[in-house]
Every structure is written in structure tokens, then in C-alpha cells.
């Protein structure tokens, strides 16, 4: 249980293009999903918190117009990097709050997807 | 503000040695959760354990054990008889309980890179 998938697992794109990353909770419903980015040999940095059916809450310093987040259902959130630039190259990881739907004390625990490696040329 | 400190940046051990990864946290909340995650080279974060602030019982799961001490604000992780497959970055994290358990945020430590050599 508590499986989160991400697609694509890696993507290479040209500067100026937009890239969409999907995050899905496969066997549970996730009211809340989170998006992180991680630079090499560094810790995870929270970018935004995404609640189903409402606008995402962005962390300070994260451009909401550049990183568009949509959480249209209880099992899917998407992150779109608009007009990507080389400095946006990073490892993007989503997580889902396991509070909804499953027994066994999954609440208040974030389960992470496998991540998406983005390289902008 | 919450803070998690993992003072050990890198640890290298030989297979079968025991190793302890340290984690010290700061929070003003009385209710909070502590976590350990493993990040192997593939990048995926694997959930290992969650402990809430009211449960100071130590836990053992196979070769893994955790020592939670509120008096020293520490939540240390020990791997017994380490194996090469244990090589990974290990993150300690802290979250507030939040309202209804939702919209809480994880504060991560900087991680400890564990290398287990054969």
C-alpha cells in the first residue's frame, strides 16, 4: 500500500519549453500532495503544498507563475515548469499525504514518488 | 521555527559493522512527528518510520532500531550488521501535527550519506 508514481521519470527539454510532471497516488486517496526539488547532494526543498480542488500554497521564493500546480482529483497532481531554463534543471519529487482512505495509521505520513529528473538544455 | 540537524554528512563503514545516524531536532510544538527516510542512488525516498511526540518507545524492525529521547531532542537511527544494500542517503524529518493532520510540512535535515563497503 501507499504507492506514489511519477511520470515521466526523466525529461530533457530545450530552454523556453514547458514540461509537465504527473504525480499519482495509486492505492490511496491523497487530499494533500507536496512538490519538492532537490539539487545534487542537497536536501529536499519544499516548493508547494497542493490540496485537491483548491489553489496550491507556494513556499517563499517559489514563483507560482513559473511552477504551475494543479490538483484536480484525489489521486493526481501535476507540476508544470513553464518556460524552463537551465537553472530549472533539478530532481523534482512529489509526495502524497497518506491520511485519506487507508487504515493502518498512514495518516500524517508523506509517501514519495520516485522523482523526475529534469534537464533543460 | 522547526529545525532538523544531521551533523554527520558522510559515514563510511565496513559490512557487518553497526552504525548510528544522529538526528537532533528543534520545535516549539508539543505535538509533532518524526520520520526517517532512505534515499538510495535511484532517488526515490523510502519511508522507514514515523514516531509521534507522545510515544518515546524505542522501536526495532529487523536490523533497524530507533532511539527517541525527548530530553535531548534526538531521534537516532541504528543499523545493526550493516550491508552493502544499506548504502544510501538517510534523511531525518520533522512535522507539526497541523490542523486535522493535513497541510503539515516536513522539515528535512541535510541528510547523511552512508556508504557500506564490502
gemmi code that builds the backbone of each chain (N, CA, C; Angstrom):
import gemmi

chains = {
    "A": [
        ("UNK", (0.811, -1.205, 0.000), (0.000, 0.000, 0.000), (0.843, 1.253, 0.000)),
        ("UNK", (0.168, 2.413, -0.185), (0.795, 3.735, -0.164), (1.851, 3.888, -1.252)),
        ("UNK", (1.455, 3.603, -2.477), (2.371, 3.734, -3.609), (2.072, 5.021, -4.360)),
        ("UNK", (3.140, 5.756, -4.649), (3.029, 7.008, -5.399), (3.879, 6.885, -6.659)),
        ("UNK", (3.306, 7.231, -7.775), (4.065, 7.181, -9.029), (4.272, 8.580, -9.572)),
        ("UNK", (5.285, 8.716, -10.377), (5.572, 9.981, -11.041), (5.895, 9.697, -12.496)),
        ("UNK", (5.466, 10.620, -13.340), (5.749, 10.458, -14.767), (5.981, 11.819, -15.407)),
        ("UNK", (7.008, 11.987, -16.202), (7.997, 10.980, -16.566), (9.068, 10.825, -15.479)),
        ("UNK", (9.901, 9.843, -15.604), (10.973, 9.652, -14.641), (12.159, 10.554, -14.971)),
        ("UNK", (12.292, 10.884, -16.235), (13.310, 11.860, -16.606), (12.877, 12.546, -17.895)),
        ("UNK", (13.319, 13.758, -18.054), (12.967, 14.521, -19.246), (14.075, 15.504, -19.585)),
        ("UNK", (14.348, 15.598, -20.861), (15.299, 16.575, -21.388), (14.525, 17.497, -22.322)),
        ("UNK", (14.662, 18.779, -22.123), (13.914, 19.702, -22.967), (14.777, 20.902, -23.324)),
        ("UNK", (14.317, 21.631, -24.306), (15.028, 22.839, -24.724), (14.576, 24.019, -23.875)),
        ("UNK", (15.461, 24.947, -23.698), (15.151, 26.157, -22.954), (13.958, 26.870, -23.581)),
        ("UNK", (13.032, 27.299, -22.745), (11.861, 28.006, -23.231), (10.619, 27.155, -23.361)),
        ("UNK", (10.783, 25.866, -23.307), (9.616, 24.982, -23.415), (9.026, 24.726, -22.026)),
        ("UNK", (7.836, 24.151, -22.018), (7.176, 23.816, -20.758), (7.171, 22.308, -20.573)),
        ("UNK", (7.259, 21.900, -19.343), (7.307, 20.484, -19.009), (6.281, 20.183, -17.924)),
        ("UNK", (5.506, 19.142, -18.150), (4.501, 18.754, -17.156), (4.920, 17.450, -16.502)),
        ("UNK", (4.836, 17.419, -15.168), (5.160, 16.225, -14.393), (3.901, 15.795, -13.646)),
        ("UNK", (3.590, 14.517, -13.730), (2.399, 13.989, -13.055), (2.785, 13.213, -11.803)),
        ("UNK", (1.969, 13.344, -10.800), (2.147, 12.610, -9.557), (0.821, 11.940, -9.213)),
        ("UNK", (0.871, 10.629, -9.045), (-0.358, 9.884, -8.765), (-0.220, 9.013, -7.526)),
        ("UNK", (-1.247, 9.028, -6.704), (-1.322, 8.058, -5.619), (-2.102, 6.862, -6.160)),
        ("UNK", (-1.473, 5.695, -6.149), (-2.028, 4.548, -6.865), (-3.046, 3.752, -6.056)),
        ("UNK", (-2.861, 3.670, -4.767), (-3.742, 2.800, -3.987), (-4.345, 3.516, -2.792)),
        ("UNK", (-4.338, 4.836, -2.826), (-4.995, 5.584, -1.762), (-5.335, 6.970, -2.303)),
        ("UNK", (-6.238, 7.619, -1.608), (-6.618, 8.971, -1.991), (-5.798, 9.968, -1.184)),
        ("UNK", (-5.322, 10.972, -1.858), (-4.452, 11.957, -1.220), (-5.088, 13.336, -1.279)),
        ("UNK", (-5.594, 13.777, -0.164), (-6.148, 15.129, -0.113), (-5.065, 16.167, -0.357)),
        ("UNK", (-3.898, 15.857, 0.145), (-2.797, 16.810, 0.044), (-1.598, 16.161, -0.633)),
        ("UNK", (-1.033, 16.879, -1.570), (0.213, 16.444, -2.195), (1.218, 17.571, -2.083)),
        ("UNK", (2.476, 17.201, -2.090), (3.559, 18.162, -1.925), (4.548, 18.014, -3.088)),
        ("UNK", (5.133, 19.135, -3.465), (6.166, 19.124, -4.505), (7.473, 19.658, -3.939)),
        ("UNK", (8.528, 18.896, -4.188), (9.853, 19.258, -3.715), (10.806, 19.308, -4.907)),
        ("UNK", (11.899, 20.012, -4.706), (13.005, 19.904, -5.648), (14.271, 19.638, -4.856)),
        ("UNK", (15.166, 18.940, -5.493), (16.391, 18.547, -4.811), (17.551, 18.724, -5.774)),
        ("UNK", (18.527, 19.530, -5.387), (19.742, 19.687, -6.161), (20.736, 18.631, -5.703)),
        ("UNK", (21.719, 18.323, -6.564), (22.663, 17.250, -6.233), (23.309, 17.433, -4.865)),
        ("UNK", (23.312, 16.372, -4.119), (23.940, 16.315, -2.800), (23.340, 17.310, -1.813)),
        ("UNK", (22.109, 17.671, -2.033), (21.438, 18.568, -1.097), (20.147, 17.931, -0.598)),
        ("UNK", (19.561, 18.578, 0.378), (18.324, 18.062, 0.942), (17.135, 18.471, 0.070)),
        ("UNK", (15.969, 18.014, 0.452), (14.770, 18.362, -0.287), (14.267, 19.734, 0.131)),
        ("UNK", (13.843, 20.490, -0.843), (13.267, 21.805, -0.580), (11.810, 21.792, -1.001)),
        ("UNK", (10.927, 22.086, -0.069), (9.504, 22.124, -0.383), (9.211, 23.312, -1.292)),
        ("UNK", (8.521, 23.029, -2.381), (8.150, 24.094, -3.299), (6.726, 24.571, -3.017)),
        ("UNK", (5.819, 23.594, -2.864), (4.418, 23.975, -2.707), (3.627, 22.820, -2.120)),
        ("UNK", (2.523, 23.186, -1.504), (1.568, 22.233, -0.958), (0.300, 22.324, -1.788)),
        ("UNK", (-0.174, 21.182, -2.212), (-1.288, 21.140, -3.144), (-2.466, 20.413, -2.521)),
        ("UNK", (-3.587, 21.090, -2.425), (-4.802, 20.475, -1.902), (-5.809, 20.269, -3.022)),
        ("UNK", (-6.438, 19.130, -3.018), (-7.395, 18.796, -4.063), (-8.507, 19.839, -4.138)),
        ("UNK", (-8.697, 20.359, -5.343), (-9.784, 21.288, -5.588), (-9.531, 22.718, -5.180)),
        ("UNK", (-8.333, 23.028, -4.726), (-8.048, 24.414, -4.362), (-6.668, 24.818, -4.860)),
        ("UNK", (-6.370, 26.090, -4.734), (-5.083, 26.590, -5.211), (-3.954, 26.093, -4.335)),
        ("UNK", (-2.813, 25.903, -4.961), (-1.648, 25.451, -4.216), (-1.091, 26.581, -3.355)),
        ("UNK", (-0.437, 26.201, -2.301), (0.246, 27.156, -1.427), (1.731, 27.033, -1.685)),
        ("UNK", (2.334, 28.135, -2.139), (3.740, 28.114, -2.524), (4.629, 28.598, -1.377)),
        ("UNK", (5.802, 28.018, -1.303), (6.783, 28.459, -0.327), (7.415, 29.772, -0.794)),
        ("UNK", (7.928, 30.469, 0.171), (8.555, 31.752, -0.129), (9.686, 31.567, -1.129)),
        ("UNK", (9.699, 32.415, -2.132), (10.758, 32.356, -3.127), (10.446, 31.476, -4.320)),
        ("UNK", (9.341, 30.759, -4.284), (8.953, 29.907, -5.410), (7.949, 30.661, -6.274)),
        ("UNK", (8.268, 30.803, -7.556), (7.405, 31.570, -8.451), (6.199, 30.745, -8.857)),
        ("UNK", (5.032, 31.160, -8.440), (3.828, 30.392, -8.744), (3.465, 30.434, -10.219)),
        ("UNK", (3.867, 31.490, -10.911), (3.550, 31.568, -12.341), (4.504, 30.722, -13.175)),
        ("UNK", (5.600, 30.344, -12.581), (6.571, 29.519, -13.290), (6.320, 28.027, -13.019)),
        ("UNK", (5.943, 27.757, -11.800), (5.688, 26.371, -11.402), (4.187, 26.226, -11.130)),
        ("UNK", (3.471, 25.822, -12.167), (2.019, 25.720, -12.074), (1.637, 24.360, -11.504)),
        ("UNK", (0.815, 24.387, -10.483), (0.397, 23.150, -9.849), (-1.113, 23.015, -9.934)),
        ("UNK", (-1.545, 21.832, -10.335), (-2.961, 21.529, -10.425), (-3.227, 20.222, -9.700)),
        ("UNK", (-4.223, 20.225, -8.848), (-4.570, 19.026, -8.084), (-6.057, 18.778, -8.292)),
        ("UNK", (-6.360, 18.221, -9.452), (-7.758, 18.138, -9.886), (-8.521, 16.974, -9.274)),
        ("UNK", (-7.817, 15.980, -8.789), (-8.509, 14.833, -8.205), (-7.744, 14.355, -6.980)),
        ("UNK", (-8.332, 13.418, -6.267), (-7.705, 12.927, -5.045), (-6.527, 11.985, -5.316)),
        ("UNK", (-6.272, 11.696, -6.576), (-5.162, 10.801, -6.886), (-4.161, 11.397, -7.869)),
        ("UNK", (-4.365, 12.644, -8.278), (-3.481, 13.208, -9.295), (-3.172, 14.672, -9.029)),
        ("UNK", (-1.886, 14.976, -9.044), (-1.435, 16.359, -9.013), (-0.407, 16.519, -10.120)),
        ("UNK", (-0.402, 17.686, -10.753), (0.579, 17.936, -11.809), (1.361, 19.197, -11.516)),
        ("UNK", (2.624, 19.157, -11.889), (3.507, 20.317, -11.789), (3.972, 20.641, -13.202)),
        ("UNK", (3.725, 21.868, -13.646), (4.175, 22.302, -14.951), (5.247, 23.372, -14.785)),
        ("UNK", (6.422, 23.089, -15.293), (7.504, 24.069, -15.290), (7.378, 24.840, -16.599)),
        ("UNK", (6.998, 26.090, -16.501), (6.763, 26.879, -17.700), (8.033, 27.619, -18.117)),
        ("UNK", (8.224, 27.731, -19.418), (9.378, 28.429, -19.967), (10.646, 28.027, -19.210)),
        ("UNK", (10.919, 26.748, -19.277), (12.035, 26.206, -18.496), (13.373, 26.778, -18.945)),
        ("UNK", (14.254, 26.959, -17.979), (15.607, 27.443, -18.240), (16.593, 26.480, -17.613)),
        ("UNK", (17.845, 26.527, -18.027), (18.831, 25.575, -17.478), (18.888, 25.559, -15.954)),
        ("UNK", (18.660, 26.682, -15.319), (18.705, 26.706, -13.852), (17.541, 25.970, -13.201)),
        ("UNK", (16.539, 25.593, -14.020), (15.424, 24.799, -13.502), (15.761, 23.310, -13.489)),
        ("UNK", (16.894, 22.955, -14.075), (17.309, 21.555, -14.079), (17.477, 21.085, -12.642)),
        ("UNK", (16.811, 20.012, -12.315), (16.821, 19.540, -10.928), (16.096, 18.205, -10.866)),
        ("UNK", (16.021, 17.671, -9.659), (15.265, 16.457, -9.381), (13.998, 16.895, -8.674)),
        ("UNK", (12.860, 16.622, -9.268), (11.585, 17.037, -8.702), (10.881, 15.810, -8.128)),
        ("UNK", (10.474, 15.924, -6.876), (9.841, 14.789, -6.201), (8.504, 15.225, -5.623)),
        ("UNK", (7.517, 14.390, -5.806), (6.234, 14.678, -5.186), (6.003, 13.707, -4.033)),
        ("UNK", (5.116, 14.093, -3.166), (4.704, 13.187, -2.107), (3.213, 13.346, -1.882)),
        ("UNK", (2.624, 12.318, -1.330), (1.195, 12.344, -1.051), (0.967, 12.019, 0.411)),
        ("UNK", (0.042, 12.746, 0.990), (-0.329, 12.531, 2.375), (-1.189, 11.293, 2.458)),
        ("UNK", (-0.743, 10.330, 3.219), (-1.459, 9.061, 3.272), (-2.632, 9.050, 4.225)),
        ("UNK", (-3.168, 10.221, 4.520), (-4.207, 10.265, 5.539), (-5.517, 9.688, 5.053)),
        ("UNK", (-5.811, 9.886, 3.778), (-7.135, 9.543, 3.292), (-7.255, 8.114, 2.822)),
        ("UNK", (-8.251, 7.404, 3.283), (-8.657, 6.161, 2.626), (-8.084, 4.873, 3.158)),
        ("UNK", (-6.918, 4.898, 3.764), (-6.323, 3.626, 4.159), (-6.234, 3.527, 5.676)),
        ("UNK", (-6.421, 2.338, 6.166), (-6.271, 2.117, 7.604), (-4.812, 1.818, 7.911)),
        ("UNK", (-4.524, 1.610, 9.125), (-3.169, 1.199, 9.482), (-2.257, 2.341, 9.848)),
        ("UNK", (-2.857, 3.491, 10.157), (-2.027, 4.580, 10.668), (-1.172, 5.260, 9.625)),
        ("UNK", (-1.675, 5.346, 8.400), (-0.897, 6.022, 7.380), (-1.011, 7.535, 7.473)),
        ("UNK", (-1.938, 7.989, 8.315), (-2.136, 9.422, 8.377), (-0.892, 10.160, 8.810)),
        ("UNK", (-0.823, 11.413, 8.373), (0.283, 12.286, 8.731), (1.636, 11.749, 8.265)),
        ("UNK", (1.625, 10.942, 7.272), (2.869, 10.435, 6.705), (2.877, 10.725, 5.226)),
        ("UNK", (3.979, 11.279, 4.761), (4.120, 11.550, 3.336), (4.825, 10.384, 2.655)),
        ("UNK", (4.216, 9.933, 1.570), (4.810, 8.879, 0.768), (5.264, 9.491, -0.549)),
        ("UNK", (6.481, 9.180, -0.911), (7.121, 9.872, -2.013), (7.089, 9.075, -3.311)),
        ("UNK", (7.003, 9.815, -4.398), (7.149, 9.231, -5.713), (8.617, 9.000, -6.017)),
        ("UNK", (8.898, 8.358, -7.146), (10.279, 8.038, -7.494), (11.067, 9.219, -8.033)),
        ("UNK", (10.400, 10.344, -8.260), (11.110, 11.535, -8.716), (11.206, 11.659, -10.225)),
        ("UNK", (11.421, 12.879, -10.664), (11.598, 13.193, -12.087), (12.855, 14.034, -12.241)),
        ("UNK", (13.754, 13.546, -13.056), (14.985, 14.311, -13.324), (14.756, 15.172, -14.554)),
        ("UNK", (14.870, 16.461, -14.374), (14.668, 17.414, -15.468), (15.988, 18.044, -15.861)),
        ("UNK", (16.288, 17.974, -17.147), (17.480, 18.624, -17.683), (17.041, 19.584, -18.781)),
        ("UNK", (17.323, 20.834, -18.574), (16.956, 21.857, -19.552), (18.215, 22.303, -20.280)),
        ("UNK", (18.202, 22.146, -21.587), (19.388, 22.477, -22.377), (19.356, 23.911, -22.897)),
    ],
    "B": [
        ("UNK", (10.481, 28.254, 14.928), (10.700, 27.579, 13.656), (11.288, 26.186, 13.902)),
        ("UNK", (10.890, 25.269, 13.042), (11.404, 23.910, 13.178), (12.770, 23.786, 12.547)),
        ("UNK", (13.561, 22.885, 13.094), (14.884, 22.669, 12.542), (15.300, 21.233, 12.810)),
        ("UNK", (15.950, 20.630, 11.840), (16.468, 19.273, 11.999), (17.945, 19.292, 11.646)),
        ("UNK", (18.754, 18.758, 12.527), (20.196, 18.755, 12.314), (20.715, 17.328, 12.237)),
        ("UNK", (21.335, 17.031, 11.132), (22.034, 15.755, 10.987), (23.499, 16.126, 10.830)),
        ("UNK", (24.214, 16.042, 11.923), (25.576, 16.553, 11.952), (26.530, 15.732, 11.096)),
        ("UNK", (26.219, 14.474, 10.899), (27.095, 13.605, 10.118), (26.757, 13.744, 8.633)),
        ("UNK", (27.669, 14.302, 7.879), (27.426, 14.470, 6.454), (27.630, 13.152, 5.725)),
        ("UNK", (28.725, 12.483, 6.067), (29.037, 11.211, 5.435), (29.590, 10.238, 6.477)),
        ("UNK", (29.183, 8.987, 6.321), (29.726, 7.922, 7.174), (30.100, 6.758, 6.274)),
        ("UNK", (31.250, 6.185, 6.546), (31.686, 5.020, 5.788), (32.006, 3.904, 6.759)),
        ("UNK", (31.432, 2.738, 6.518), (31.678, 1.590, 7.396), (31.955, 0.368, 6.528)),
        ("UNK", (32.439, -0.653, 7.200), (32.655, -1.929, 6.531), (31.463, -2.823, 6.841)),
        ("UNK", (31.107, -3.618, 5.894), (29.964, -4.516, 6.052), (30.035, -5.252, 7.390)),
        ("UNK", (28.876, -5.414, 7.994), (28.653, -6.097, 9.270), (28.907, -5.203, 10.483)),
        ("UNK", (29.435, -4.036, 10.267), (29.577, -3.103, 11.385), (28.223, -2.505, 11.723)),
        ("UNK", (28.063, -2.105, 12.980), (26.878, -1.349, 13.383), (27.158, 0.128, 13.149)),
        ("UNK", (26.114, 0.864, 12.814), (26.298, 2.295, 12.572), (25.082, 3.052, 13.085)),
        ("UNK", (25.341, 4.187, 13.703), (24.260, 5.030, 14.223), (24.261, 6.376, 13.520)),
        ("UNK", (23.112, 6.749, 13.030), (22.927, 8.045, 12.375), (22.206, 8.975, 13.347)),
        ("UNK", (22.802, 10.117, 13.569), (22.263, 11.032, 14.575), (21.268, 12.025, 13.967)),
        ("UNK", (20.290, 12.390, 14.771), (19.315, 13.392, 14.371), (18.893, 14.181, 15.598)),
        ("UNK", (19.053, 15.486, 15.538), (18.624, 16.372, 16.613), (17.624, 17.360, 16.028)),
        ("UNK", (16.553, 17.610, 16.756), (15.512, 18.472, 16.206), (15.168, 19.605, 17.166)),
        ("UNK", (14.555, 20.625, 16.621), (14.071, 21.762, 17.401), (12.649, 22.062, 16.968)),
        ("UNK", (11.786, 22.229, 17.943), (10.412, 22.633, 17.660), (9.797, 23.230, 18.905)),
        ("UNK", (8.869, 24.142, 18.710), (8.155, 24.721, 19.845), (6.831, 23.994, 20.084)),
        ("UNK", (6.472, 23.119, 19.178), (5.210, 22.413, 19.313), (5.328, 21.284, 20.329)),
        ("UNK", (4.250, 20.992, 20.980), (4.241, 19.855, 21.902), (3.806, 18.589, 21.194)),
        ("UNK", (3.129, 18.777, 20.067), (2.705, 17.638, 19.261), (3.403, 17.704, 17.917)),
        ("UNK", (4.140, 16.682, 17.605), (4.879, 16.660, 16.351), (5.200, 15.217, 15.978)),
        ("UNK", (5.668, 15.067, 14.745), (6.033, 13.741, 14.257), (7.477, 13.763, 13.778)),
        ("UNK", (8.137, 12.667, 13.964), (9.500, 12.494, 13.486), (9.545, 11.334, 12.504)),
        ("UNK", (10.376, 11.487, 11.495), (10.448, 10.495, 10.429), (11.901, 10.202, 10.072)),
        ("UNK", (12.101, 9.018, 9.527), (13.333, 8.705, 8.825), (12.949, 8.192, 7.440)),
        ("UNK", (13.690, 8.701, 6.439), (13.526, 8.250, 5.071), (14.891, 7.825, 4.529)),
        ("UNK", (14.854, 6.848, 3.645), (16.070, 6.372, 2.974), (16.001, 6.770, 1.506)),
        ("UNK", (17.083, 7.323, 0.979), (17.128, 7.671, -0.430), (18.299, 6.945, -1.086)),
        ("UNK", (18.035, 5.824, -1.727), (19.104, 5.100, -2.437), (19.499, 5.875, -3.688)),
        ("UNK", (20.545, 5.422, -4.375), (21.013, 6.130, -5.573), (19.933, 6.355, -6.629)),
        ("UNK", (18.926, 5.524, -6.658), (17.848, 5.698, -7.645), (17.051, 6.979, -7.411)),
        ("UNK", (17.093, 7.495, -6.184), (16.461, 8.780, -5.914), (15.155, 8.741, -5.153)),
        ("UNK", (14.482, 7.623, -5.189), (13.186, 7.554, -4.511), (13.360, 7.584, -3.004)),
        ("UNK", (12.515, 8.325, -2.320), (12.564, 8.343, -0.857), (11.696, 7.218, -0.311)),
        ("UNK", (12.293, 6.389, 0.511), (11.597, 5.261, 1.087), (11.307, 5.565, 2.547)),
        ("UNK", (10.028, 5.494, 2.906), (9.620, 5.746, 4.279), (10.106, 4.605, 5.171)),
        ("UNK", (10.734, 4.938, 6.292), (11.221, 3.926, 7.217), (10.411, 3.887, 8.497)),
        ("UNK", (10.188, 5.066, 9.091), (9.482, 5.074, 10.365), (8.867, 6.430, 10.630)),
        ("UNK", (7.785, 6.441, 11.371), (7.181, 7.648, 11.908), (7.003, 7.451, 13.407)),
        ("UNK", (7.295, 8.490, 14.143), (7.116, 8.433, 15.588), (6.451, 9.734, 16.027)),
        ("UNK", (5.403, 9.657, 16.836), (4.802, 10.901, 17.314), (5.411, 11.295, 18.645)),
        ("UNK", (5.227, 12.531, 19.000), (5.934, 13.113, 20.138), (5.510, 12.524, 21.483)),
        ("UNK", (4.394, 11.830, 21.508), (3.927, 11.252, 22.765), (4.365, 9.808, 22.955)),
        ("UNK", (5.061, 9.296, 21.980), (5.462, 7.899, 22.043), (6.978, 7.815, 22.038)),
        ("UNK", (7.547, 7.689, 23.223), (9.002, 7.646, 23.323), (9.564, 6.244, 23.314)),
        ("UNK", (8.714, 5.295, 23.040), (9.220, 3.924, 22.993), (10.205, 3.761, 21.857)),
        ("UNK", (11.272, 3.088, 22.142), (12.199, 2.769, 21.071), (11.601, 1.671, 20.200)),
        ("UNK", (12.046, 1.624, 18.979), (11.473, 0.653, 18.056), (12.566, -0.118, 17.350)),
        ("UNK", (12.281, -1.381, 17.140), (13.210, -2.236, 16.410), (12.442, -2.885, 15.263)),
        ("UNK", (13.067, -2.850, 14.097), (12.492, -3.513, 12.931), (13.620, -4.209, 12.190)),
        ("UNK", (13.765, -5.475, 12.456), (14.846, -6.228, 11.834), (16.198, -5.695, 12.284)),
        ("UNK", (17.007, -5.242, 11.333), (18.329, -4.713, 11.679), (18.279, -3.234, 12.029)),
        ("UNK", (17.116, -2.638, 11.906), (16.957, -1.207, 12.167), (16.398, -0.978, 13.571)),
        ("UNK", (16.893, 0.033, 14.227), (16.313, 0.432, 15.504), (16.398, 1.944, 15.635)),
        ("UNK", (15.468, 2.482, 16.402), (15.392, 3.926, 16.573), (15.307, 4.259, 18.050)),
        ("UNK", (16.030, 5.278, 18.450), (16.085, 5.717, 19.831), (15.576, 7.147, 19.893)),
        ("UNK", (14.387, 7.327, 20.450), (13.768, 8.646, 20.546), (13.906, 9.123, 21.982)),
        ("UNK", (14.547, 10.255, 22.181), (14.703, 10.824, 23.514), (14.296, 12.293, 23.485)),
        ("UNK", (13.151, 12.578, 24.077), (12.669, 13.962, 24.096), (13.566, 14.847, 24.945)),
        ("UNK", (14.177, 14.277, 25.976), (15.014, 15.081, 26.875), (16.190, 15.706, 26.139)),
        ("UNK", (16.658, 15.042, 25.117), (17.780, 15.577, 24.342), (17.354, 15.957, 22.923)),
        ("UNK", (16.051, 15.894, 22.658), (15.517, 16.221, 21.315), (16.266, 15.460, 20.233)),
        ("UNK", (16.395, 14.172, 20.454), (17.125, 13.372, 19.472), (16.297, 12.174, 19.027)),
        ("UNK", (16.543, 11.771, 17.815), (15.836, 10.623, 17.243), (16.842, 9.886, 16.375)),
        ("UNK", (17.677, 9.088, 17.028), (18.789, 8.449, 16.344), (18.403, 7.102, 15.740)),
        ("UNK", (19.101, 6.749, 14.712), (18.784, 5.564, 13.901), (20.016, 4.673, 13.851)),
        ("UNK", (19.845, 3.420, 14.242), (20.959, 2.475, 14.250), (20.688, 1.323, 13.294)),
        ("UNK", (21.674, 1.031, 12.493), (21.618, -0.147, 11.617), (22.615, -1.157, 12.181)),
        ("UNK", (22.120, -2.315, 12.491), (22.957, -3.374, 13.031), (23.424, -4.283, 11.905)),
        ("UNK", (24.665, -4.709, 11.981), (25.207, -5.618, 10.952), (24.939, -5.072, 9.557)),
        ("UNK", (25.497, -3.917, 9.291), (25.212, -3.210, 8.046), (25.542, -4.067, 6.821)),
        ("UNK", (24.834, -3.774, 5.736), (25.030, -4.473, 4.479), (25.246, -3.447, 3.373)),
        ("UNK", (25.833, -3.899, 2.298), (26.113, -3.008, 1.171), (24.827, -2.337, 0.674)),
        ("UNK", (23.720, -3.071, 0.729), (22.443, -2.519, 0.254), (21.916, -1.392, 1.134)),
        ("UNK", (22.520, -1.226, 2.295), (22.124, -0.111, 3.166), (22.725, 1.209, 2.706)),
        ("UNK", (23.622, 1.152, 1.771), (24.257, 2.378, 1.272), (23.202, 3.283, 0.651)),
        ("UNK", (23.112, 4.491, 1.176), (22.085, 5.440, 0.736), (22.275, 6.738, 1.507)),
        ("UNK", (21.465, 7.714, 1.142), (21.369, 8.920, 1.960), (20.153, 8.750, 2.859)),
        ("UNK", (20.338, 9.035, 4.128), (19.253, 8.902, 5.084), (18.865, 10.286, 5.602)),
        ("UNK", (17.570, 10.552, 5.528), (17.054, 11.841, 5.968), (16.193, 11.669, 7.208)),
        ("UNK", (16.420, 12.527, 8.159), (15.545, 12.663, 9.312), (14.638, 13.856, 9.036)),
        ("UNK", (13.382, 13.779, 9.438), (12.449, 14.870, 9.150), (11.487, 15.059, 10.315)),
        ("UNK", (10.943, 16.265, 10.399), (10.058, 16.657, 11.491), (8.836, 17.341, 10.916)),
        ("UNK", (7.669, 17.061, 11.472), (6.498, 17.817, 11.060), (5.645, 18.157, 12.273)),
        ("UNK", (4.917, 19.274, 12.150), (3.935, 19.624, 13.142), (2.699, 18.775, 12.895)),
        ("UNK", (1.865, 18.645, 13.919), (0.661, 17.834, 13.752), (-0.303, 18.488, 12.793)),
        ("UNK", (-0.356, 19.818, 12.812), (-1.233, 20.516, 11.885), (-2.676, 20.409, 12.284)),
        ("UNK", (-3.519, 21.119, 11.563), (-4.945, 21.107, 11.833), (-5.579, 19.923, 11.146)),
        ("UNK", (-6.067, 18.980, 11.889), (-6.675, 17.796, 11.306), (-5.680, 16.889, 10.625)),
        ("UNK", (-4.404, 17.143, 10.829), (-3.393, 16.284, 10.230), (-3.087, 16.614, 8.791)),
        ("UNK", (-3.724, 17.589, 8.210), (-3.430, 17.931, 6.817), (-2.606, 19.201, 6.750)),
        ("UNK", (-2.076, 19.435, 5.599), (-1.320, 20.657, 5.350), (-0.132, 20.832, 6.276)),
        ("UNK", (0.320, 19.753, 6.870), (1.531, 19.871, 7.658), (2.700, 19.884, 6.689)),
        ("UNK", (3.845, 20.345, 7.156), (5.024, 20.376, 6.306), (6.128, 19.561, 6.945)),
        ("UNK", (6.920, 18.941, 6.124), (8.094, 18.235, 6.599), (9.297, 19.151, 6.539)),
        ("UNK", (10.021, 19.187, 7.631), (11.306, 19.862, 7.646), (12.366, 18.781, 7.647)),
        ("UNK", (13.196, 18.778, 6.618), (14.208, 17.750, 6.467), (15.553, 18.203, 7.010)),
        ("UNK", (16.298, 17.249, 7.538), (17.698, 17.501, 7.790), (18.449, 17.464, 6.473)),
        ("UNK", (19.733, 17.714, 6.525), (20.520, 17.747, 5.293), (20.909, 16.363, 4.795)),
        ("UNK", (20.636, 15.378, 5.596), (20.897, 14.012, 5.162), (22.286, 13.528, 5.535)),
        ("UNK", (22.395, 12.218, 5.704), (23.679, 11.571, 5.975), (23.907, 10.520, 4.905)),
        ("UNK", (25.006, 10.648, 4.204), (25.356, 9.652, 3.193), (26.084, 8.501, 3.863)),
        ("UNK", (25.464, 7.336, 3.836), (26.058, 6.143, 4.417), (26.601, 5.272, 3.300)),
        ("UNK", (27.858, 4.941, 3.409), (28.483, 4.023, 2.454), (28.936, 2.795, 3.216)),
        ("UNK", (28.421, 1.659, 2.795), (28.813, 0.392, 3.413), (29.691, -0.344, 2.415)),
        ("UNK", (30.916, -0.543, 2.802), (31.875, -1.200, 1.915), (31.954, -2.700, 2.179)),
        ("UNK", (32.109, -3.475, 1.129), (32.175, -4.939, 1.324), (33.483, -5.343, 1.990)),
    ],
}
model = gemmi.Model(1)
for chain_id, residues in chains.items():
    chain = gemmi.Chain(chain_id)
    for i, (resn, *xyz) in enumerate(residues, 1):
        res = gemmi.Residue()
        res.name, res.seqid = resn, gemmi.SeqId(i, " ")
        for name, pos in zip(("N", "CA", "C"), xyz):
            atom = gemmi.Atom()
            atom.name, atom.element = name, gemmi.Element(name[0])
            atom.pos, atom.b_iso = gemmi.Position(*pos), 0.0
            res.add_atom(atom)
        chain.add_residue(res)
    model.add_chain(chain)
structure = gemmi.Structure()
structure.add_model(model)
structure.setup_entities()
